[in-house]
Amino acid sequence: MKSLLIKDTTKEEREQIVAESLGNINGSCDGCASGLADMYQDYVEGRRELKEINMSFRRGYVSGDEGPQKKECGF
């Protein structure tokens, strides 16, 4: 497998990597997939590696275990 690092790829290759990874983003009906393409624009432009982008995305994720506890409904 070829390296995906910015230093080892051209902008065109990075565009193709993102497009192939995300699949058909134009076919989505909820509009959220286009936001994924925007999220990876820094990689395409050569500003941030994929690992950095993915780590920043995960940092904002909150699992259900960390949220408020469900209380009894009284039934």
N, CA, C and O atoms as a MOPAC input file, in Angstrom:
PM7 MOZYME 1SCF
protein

 N      0.85200 1    -1.18400 1     0.00000 1
 C      0.00000 1     0.00000 1     0.00000 1
 C      0.88900 1     1.23500 1     0.00000 1
 O      1.86500 1     1.31600 1     0.74600 1
 N      0.54400 1     2.17600 1    -0.83100 1
 C      1.29200 1     3.41300 1    -0.92900 1
 C      1.01200 1     4.29800 1     0.28700 1
 O     -0.08400 1     4.27800 1     0.84700 1
 N      2.00500 1     5.05900 1     0.67400 1
 C      1.86000 1     5.97700 1     1.79700 1
 C      0.79700 1     7.03100 1     1.48900 1
 O      0.69400 1     7.50900 1     0.35900 1
 N      0.01300 1     7.38600 1     2.50000 1
 C     -1.00900 1     8.41400 1     2.35600 1
 C     -0.55200 1     9.76500 1     2.91300 1
 O     -1.31800 1    10.72900 1     2.92200 1
 N      0.68500 1     9.82900 1     3.37000 1
 C      1.20600 1    11.06900 1     3.94100 1
 C      1.26000 1    12.16700 1     2.88400 1
 O      1.44500 1    11.89600 1     1.69800 1
 N      1.09700 1    13.39600 1     3.32900 1
 C      1.11600 1    14.54400 1     2.42500 1
 C      2.41500 1    14.59700 1     1.63000 1
 O      2.40200 1    14.88300 1     0.43300 1
 N      3.52400 1    14.32400 1     2.28800 1
 C      4.82000 1    14.42100 1     1.61300 1
 C      4.98200 1    13.38100 1     0.50400 1
 O      5.83500 1    13.53700 1    -0.37100 1
 N      4.17200 1    12.32400 1     0.53400 1
 C      4.27800 1    11.23800 1    -0.43700 1
 C      3.18400 1    11.26000 1    -1.49900 1
 O      3.11100 1    10.35200 1    -2.32700 1
 N      2.33300 1    12.28300 1    -1.48600 1
 C      1.21100 1    12.34000 1    -2.42200 1
 C      1.10400 1    13.72100 1    -3.05600 1
 O      1.58600 1    14.71700 1    -2.51500 1
 N      0.46400 1    13.75000 1    -4.20900 1
 C      0.15500 1    15.03300 1    -4.85900 1
 C     -1.24500 1    15.45900 1    -4.42400 1
 O     -1.98700 1    14.66900 1    -3.84200 1
 N     -1.59200 1    16.67900 1    -4.70200 1
 C     -2.92400 1    17.17100 1    -4.35800 1
 C     -3.99200 1    16.33900 1    -5.07300 1
 O     -5.02400 1    16.01200 1    -4.48700 1
 N     -3.74300 1    16.00400 1    -6.32400 1
 C     -4.70600 1    15.21100 1    -7.09400 1
 C     -4.88400 1    13.82300 1    -6.48500 1
 O     -5.99800 1    13.30200 1    -6.42900 1
 N     -3.78700 1    13.23100 1    -6.03300 1
 C     -3.88100 1    11.91900 1    -5.38000 1
 C     -4.66900 1    12.01500 1    -4.08300 1
 O     -5.47300 1    11.13600 1    -3.77300 1
 N     -4.43700 1    13.08400 1    -3.32500 1
 C     -5.16800 1    13.26300 1    -2.05500 1
 C     -6.65200 1    13.46500 1    -2.31500 1
 O     -7.48000 1    12.95200 1    -1.56300 1
 N     -7.00400 1    14.19800 1    -3.36000 1
 C     -8.42000 1    14.36700 1    -3.72000 1
 C     -9.05100 1    13.01600 1    -4.03300 1
 O    -10.17400 1    12.73500 1    -3.61300 1
 N     -8.32700 1    12.18600 1    -4.77200 1
 C     -8.83100 1    10.86700 1    -5.12500 1
 C     -8.94700 1     9.97400 1    -3.89100 1
 O     -9.91900 1     9.23000 1    -3.75800 1
 N     -7.98100 1    10.03800 1    -3.00300 1
 C     -8.01700 1     9.24000 1    -1.76800 1
 C     -9.26400 1     9.58200 1    -0.95400 1
 O     -9.97200 1     8.68900 1    -0.49100 1
 N     -9.52800 1    10.87700 1    -0.78300 1
 C    -10.69900 1    11.30400 1    -0.00800 1
 C    -11.98600 1    10.88900 1    -0.71600 1
 O    -12.90900 1    10.37800 1    -0.08000 1
 N    -12.05000 1    11.10700 1    -2.02800 1
 C    -13.26400 1    10.75300 1    -2.77900 1
 C    -13.55400 1     9.25900 1    -2.69500 1
 O    -14.69900 1     8.86200 1    -2.47500 1
 N    -12.53200 1     8.43000 1    -2.86600 1
 C    -12.72700 1     6.98000 1    -2.79800 1
 C    -13.08200 1     6.52200 1    -1.38900 1
 O    -13.85500 1     5.58000 1    -1.21800 1
 N    -12.53100 1     7.17200 1    -0.39700 1
 C    -12.79700 1     6.78600 1     0.99200 1
 C    -14.21100 1     7.11600 1     1.41900 1
 O    -14.83100 1     6.36300 1     2.17000 1
 N    -14.72200 1     8.23700 1     0.94300 1
 C    -16.05900 1     8.67500 1     1.35300 1
 C    -17.16000 1     8.05800 1     0.51000 1
 O    -18.31600 1     8.04100 1     0.93300 1
 N    -16.83800 1     7.55700 1    -0.65600 1
 C    -17.85400 1     6.97700 1    -1.52700 1
 C    -18.65300 1     8.05300 1    -2.22000 1
 O    -18.14100 1     9.14500 1    -2.46700 1
 N    -19.89200 1     7.76500 1    -2.53700 1
 C    -20.75700 1     8.68900 1    -3.27100 1
 C    -21.39300 1     9.68300 1    -2.31500 1
 O    -22.46500 1     9.42500 1    -1.76900 1
 N    -20.73900 1    10.81600 1    -2.11100 1
 C    -21.28600 1    11.79600 1    -1.16800 1
 C    -22.40700 1    12.61200 1    -1.78700 1
 O    -23.18800 1    13.22500 1    -1.06000 1
 N    -22.50700 1    12.63600 1    -3.10500 1
 C    -23.57900 1    13.38400 1    -3.75500 1
 C    -24.90900 1    12.65300 1    -3.65200 1
 O    -25.96300 1    13.26700 1    -3.81600 1
 N    -24.87600 1    11.35700 1    -3.38300 1
 C    -26.09700 1    10.57000 1    -3.31700 1
 C    -26.78000 1    10.61600 1    -1.96800 1
 O    -27.83700 1    10.00900 1    -1.79900 1
 N    -26.22000 1    11.30600 1    -1.01900 1
 C    -26.84100 1    11.32500 1     0.30700 1
 C    -28.02300 1    12.28200 1     0.31700 1
 O    -28.02300 1    13.30100 1    -0.37400 1
 N    -29.01300 1    11.94400 1     1.09700 1
 C    -30.20100 1    12.79000 1     1.13300 1
 C    -30.24100 1    13.67700 1     2.37200 1
 O    -31.05000 1    14.60300 1     2.42700 1
 N    -29.40500 1    13.42800 1     3.35400 1
 C    -29.48300 1    14.20600 1     4.58200 1
 C    -28.50800 1    15.37400 1     4.62600 1
 O    -28.56200 1    16.18500 1     5.55000 1
 N    -27.61400 1    15.47400 1     3.63800 1
 C    -26.70600 1    16.61300 1     3.56900 1
 C    -25.49300 1    16.53800 1     4.46500 1
 O    -24.65400 1    17.43800 1     4.41500 1
 N    -25.35800 1    15.50600 1     5.28500 1
 C    -24.22700 1    15.46200 1     6.20700 1
 C    -22.94800 1    14.99000 1     5.52700 1
 O    -21.85600 1    15.33600 1     5.97700 1
 N    -23.05400 1    14.21200 1     4.45800 1
 C    -21.86800 1    13.66700 1     3.79900 1
 C    -21.01500 1    14.76100 1     3.17800 1
 O    -19.79000 1    14.63800 1     3.14600 1
 N    -21.62400 1    15.81100 1     2.69000 1
 C    -20.82800 1    16.89800 1     2.11400 1
 C    -19.97000 1    17.55500 1     3.18800 1
 O    -18.89000 1    18.06000 1     2.88100 1
 N    -20.41600 1    17.56300 1     4.42200 1
 C    -19.62200 1    18.08100 1     5.53100 1
 C    -18.38700 1    17.24200 1     5.78100 1
 O    -17.35700 1    17.76200 1     6.21200 1
 N    -18.47800 1    15.94300 1     5.51300 1
 C    -17.31500 1    15.07500 1     5.64900 1
 C    -16.24600 1    15.45800 1     4.62800 1
 O    -15.05900 1    15.48900 1     4.95200 1
 N    -16.66000 1    15.74500 1     3.41900 1
 C    -15.70200 1    16.16200 1     2.39400 1
 C    -15.01300 1    17.44900 1     2.81600 1
 O    -13.80400 1    17.59200 1     2.62900 1
 N    -15.75200 1    18.37500 1     3.37600 1
 C    -15.16800 1    19.63600 1     3.86800 1
 C    -14.18300 1    19.38300 1     4.99500 1
 O    -13.16600 1    20.06800 1     5.10400 1
 N    -14.48200 1    18.40400 1     5.82800 1
 C    -13.62000 1    18.08800 1     6.96200 1
 C    -12.22400 1    17.67900 1     6.49500 1
 O    -11.23900 1    17.95200 1     7.18000 1
 N    -12.13500 1    17.03400 1     5.34900 1
 C    -10.85100 1    16.55100 1     4.84200 1
 C    -10.17700 1    17.51200 1     3.86700 1
 O     -9.16800 1    17.15600 1     3.25900 1
 N    -10.70400 1    18.70200 1     3.70700 1
 C    -10.11900 1    19.67000 1     2.78100 1
 C     -8.70000 1    20.07800 1     3.18700 1
 O     -7.86400 1    20.31500 1     2.31500 1
 N     -8.41200 1    20.16400 1     4.47700 1
 C     -7.05200 1    20.47400 1     4.93300 1
 C     -6.05200 1    19.42600 1     4.46400 1
 O     -4.91100 1    19.75500 1     4.14100 1
 N     -6.47300 1    18.16800 1     4.42600 1
 C     -5.59700 1    17.10400 1     3.92700 1
 C     -5.36200 1    17.28200 1     2.42900 1
 O     -4.22700 1    17.20500 1     1.95700 1
 N     -6.42700 1    17.51800 1     1.69900 1
 C     -6.30800 1    17.70600 1     0.24900 1
 C     -5.37500 1    18.86800 1    -0.05800 1
 O     -4.56600 1    18.78700 1    -0.98200 1
 N     -5.48000 1    19.94300 1     0.70600 1
 C     -4.65800 1    21.13100 1     0.47600 1
 C     -3.24300 1    20.98900 1     1.02800 1
 O     -2.39700 1    21.84800 1     0.78000 1
 N     -2.97600 1    19.91800 1     1.77200 1
 C     -1.63500 1    19.67800 1     2.28900 1
 C     -1.32300 1    20.37900 1     3.59100 1
 O     -0.15300 1    20.58600 1     3.91500 1
 N     -2.35500 1    20.75300 1     4.35400 1
 C     -2.14100 1    21.47200 1     5.61700 1
 C     -2.11500 1    20.56400 1     6.83500 1
 O     -1.38500 1    20.83600 1     7.78900 1
 N     -2.91000 1    19.47600 1     6.82200 1
 C     -2.98900 1    18.56200 1     7.97200 1
 C     -3.07100 1    17.12700 1     7.46700 1
 O     -3.71200 1    16.84400 1     6.45500 1
 N     -2.41100 1    16.23000 1     8.19000 1
 C     -2.45000 1    14.81000 1     7.84300 1
 C     -3.80500 1    14.21200 1     8.22800 1
 O     -4.51600 1    14.74800 1     9.07900 1
 N     -4.14300 1    13.10700 1     7.59400 1
 C     -5.39100 1    12.40700 1     7.90000 1
 C     -5.49800 1    12.06600 1     9.38500 1
 O     -6.56000 1    12.21400 1     9.99100 1
 N     -4.39700 1    11.61200 1     9.96000 1
 C     -4.39500 1    11.23900 1    11.37800 1
 C     -4.80700 1    12.42300 1    12.25700 1
 O     -5.58600 1    12.25700 1    13.19500 1
 N     -4.28800 1    13.61100 1    11.95700 1
 C     -4.62700 1    14.79900 1    12.75200 1
 C     -6.11200 1    15.13300 1    12.63400 1
 O     -6.76200 1    15.46000 1    13.62700 1
 N     -6.64200 1    15.04900 1    11.41900 1
 C     -8.05500 1    15.37000 1    11.20100 1
 C     -8.93800 1    14.36500 1    11.92800 1
 O     -9.89800 1    14.74200 1    12.59900 1
 N     -8.60800 1    13.08500 1    11.79100 1
 C     -9.40700 1    12.05200 1    12.44700 1
 C     -9.33800 1    12.16500 1    13.96700 1
 O    -10.34300 1    11.95600 1    14.64700 1
 N     -8.17500 1    12.49000 1    14.50200 1
 C     -8.05100 1    12.64000 1    15.95100 1
 C     -8.86300 1    13.83300 1    16.44900 1
 O     -9.46200 1    13.75400 1    17.52200 1
 N     -8.89900 1    14.91600 1    15.71100 1
 C     -9.67800 1    16.07500 1    16.15100 1
 C    -11.17100 1    15.77600 1    16.08700 1
 O    -11.94000 1    16.29400 1    16.89700 1
 N    -11.58700 1    14.95300 1    15.14000 1
 C    -12.99100 1    14.55100 1    15.05600 1
 C    -13.36500 1    13.68900 1    16.25100 1
 O    -14.40400 1    13.90300 1    16.87600 1
 N    -12.52400 1    12.72000 1    16.56900 1
 C    -12.79600 1    11.82300 1    17.70200 1
 C    -12.81600 1    12.57600 1    19.01900 1
 O    -13.56400 1    12.21400 1    19.92700 1
 N    -12.00600 1    13.61600 1    19.13500 1
 C    -11.94100 1    14.37900 1    20.37800 1
 C    -13.28800 1    15.01200 1    20.69300 1
 O    -13.62600 1    15.17900 1    21.86500 1
 N    -14.06900 1    15.37100 1    19.67000 1
 C    -15.36700 1    15.99500 1    19.88000 1
 C    -16.49900 1    15.00400 1    20.09400 1
 O    -17.61800 1    15.40600 1    20.41200 1
 N    -16.22600 1    13.71700 1    19.92400 1
 C    -17.25900 1    12.69200 1    20.08500 1
 C    -17.47400 1    12.38500 1    21.55700 1
 O    -16.52000 1    12.27000 1    22.32600 1
 N    -18.72900 1    12.25400 1    21.93800 1
 C    -19.07000 1    11.90400 1    23.31700 1
 C    -19.91000 1    10.64000 1    23.26200 1
 O    -20.94300 1    10.60200 1    22.59400 1
 N    -19.47200 1     9.61500 1    23.95700 1
 C    -20.24800 1     8.37300 1    23.96400 1
 C    -21.41500 1     8.50300 1    24.93000 1
 O    -21.43100 1     9.39300 1    25.78100 1
 N    -22.37500 1     7.62600 1    24.79600 1
 C    -23.53500 1     7.64800 1    25.67300 1
 C    -23.18100 1     7.38300 1    27.12400 1
 O    -23.91200 1     7.79500 1    28.02500 1
 N    -22.06100 1     6.69600 1    27.36500 1
 C    -21.64800 1     6.40300 1    28.73400 1
 C    -21.25900 1     7.66100 1    29.50100 1
 O    -21.32500 1     7.69500 1    30.72900 1
 N    -20.85600 1     8.68300 1    28.77600 1
 C    -20.39400 1     9.90100 1    29.43200 1
 C    -21.49900 1    10.93200 1    29.60400 1
 O    -21.28900 1    11.96400 1    30.24200 1
 N    -22.67000 1    10.66800 1    29.04500 1
 C    -23.77100 1    11.62000 1    29.09700 1
 C    -24.57600 1    11.49200 1    30.37300 1
 O    -24.20200 1    10.75400 1    31.28400 1
 N    -25.68000 1    12.21100 1    30.43500 1
 C    -26.53400 1    12.14200 1    31.63100 1
 C    -27.13400 1    10.74500 1    31.77700 1
 O    -27.37600 1    10.04900 1    30.79100 1
 N    -27.36300 1    10.36000 1    33.00100 1
 C    -27.93800 1     9.04800 1    33.29100 1
 C    -29.44900 1     9.09100 1    33.11600 1
 O    -30.10200 1    10.06500 1    33.49100 1
 N    -29.99200 1     8.03400 1    32.54800 1
 C    -31.43700 1     7.93500 1    32.37400 1
 C    -32.08300 1     7.66400 1    33.71300 1
 O    -31.61900 1     6.81400 1    34.47300 1
 N    -33.14500 1     8.38000 1    34.00200 1
 C    -33.84800 1     8.20500 1    35.26400 1
 C    -35.06700 1     7.32700 1    35.05300 1
 O    -35.52900 1     7.15100 1    33.92600 1
 N    -35.58300 1     6.78000 1    36.13600 1
 C    -36.78100 1     5.94100 1    36.06600 1
 C    -37.95100 1     6.76800 1    35.53800 1
 O    -38.07600 1     7.95600 1    35.83600 1
 N    -38.79300 1     6.12400 1    34.76100 1
 C    -39.92300 1     6.86200 1    34.19000 1
 C    -41.16900 1     6.78800 1    35.06900 1
 O    -42.17000 1     7.44900 1    34.79100 1
 N    -41.10800 1     5.99000 1    36.11800 1
 C    -42.23600 1     5.94400 1    37.03200 1
 C    -43.25900 1     4.86600 1    36.74600 1
 O    -44.25200 1     4.75900 1    37.46500 1
 N    -43.04600 1     4.06600 1    35.71900 1
 C    -44.00100 1     3.00500 1    35.40400 1
 C    -43.58400 1     1.70400 1    35.99100 1
 O    -44.27600 1     0.70000 1    35.82200 1

